[in-house]
Amino acid sequence: MILCGHRGVASLAPENTLAGLREAHRLGLEWVEIDVQLTRDEQVVVIHDEKVNRCTNGKGWLRQYDRDELGRLDAGSWFDPAFSQERIPLLTDYLTLAATLGIRVNIELKLYPQDDAARLCRRVSEVIEQHGFDKDTLLFSSFEPDCLRQLQMLQPDIARALLVERIPYDWQTQLQQLNCTGLNCHHRHLTRVLAEAVKAAGYRLNCYTVNHTGKAATLAAWGVDMIFTDTPQDYLNAGWRPS
């Protein structure tokens, strides 16, 4: 089972930063997961929250900042003063470093009320095309089916996974309609029966956010392909392999 660093390596470096990506590389991880949104001037940036308050020294809605304004915020000191030089990265910069380090990236397209799915998907697609990133090293995921429909048209060669809290009763119909290759779900709501059904239907099954090795062992026995974790170092210290 593959270990995927959640938001980089969220327990060792500020989440969704280049420092977290470097930590993932130091640990030998093959995959990381990140979140992307749009700034006011439609730049694709790597950040989870709707507001910048929690993970920077700024305040307010992300969508009210342009890229230059965001670039002046400290996105690391909240985690540790040693990371005071960290900034909210552009998706371009994140994927460039990931390619250099040989790390694959699950890009979660994050939508909040008032966000435009078509605009976000278009801009993400443009970033990938303009910079020629290897599409085989990327995976798109989203809680919003509309995002996955847009990406199916814009980037049909990049794998897509439907992101859910609980697996819905019509999961197979949704995956077929969206032409997804996988399903990302919360581990707490997964059962062996559901896991085996998803795998028997030919889909990849990934679980978030699994920070206990005992639970991960159970998920591995159920056939789960990849887990997202804040603490991959705990698994490695316990003898797990990154992939």
ABEGO torsion letter per residue (X at the ends): XBBBBBGEBAAABBBGBAAAAAAAAAAGBABBBBBBBBBAAGBBBBBABABAAAABABBEBAAABBAAAAAABBAAAAABAAAAABBBBBAAAAAAAAAAAGBBBBBBBBBBBGBBAAAAAAAAAAAAAAAGBBAAABBBBBABAAAAAAAAAABAABBBBBBBABBBAAAAAAAAAAGBABBBBBAAABBAAAAAAAAAAGBBBBBOBBABAAAAAAAAAAGBABBBBABAAAAAAAGBBAX
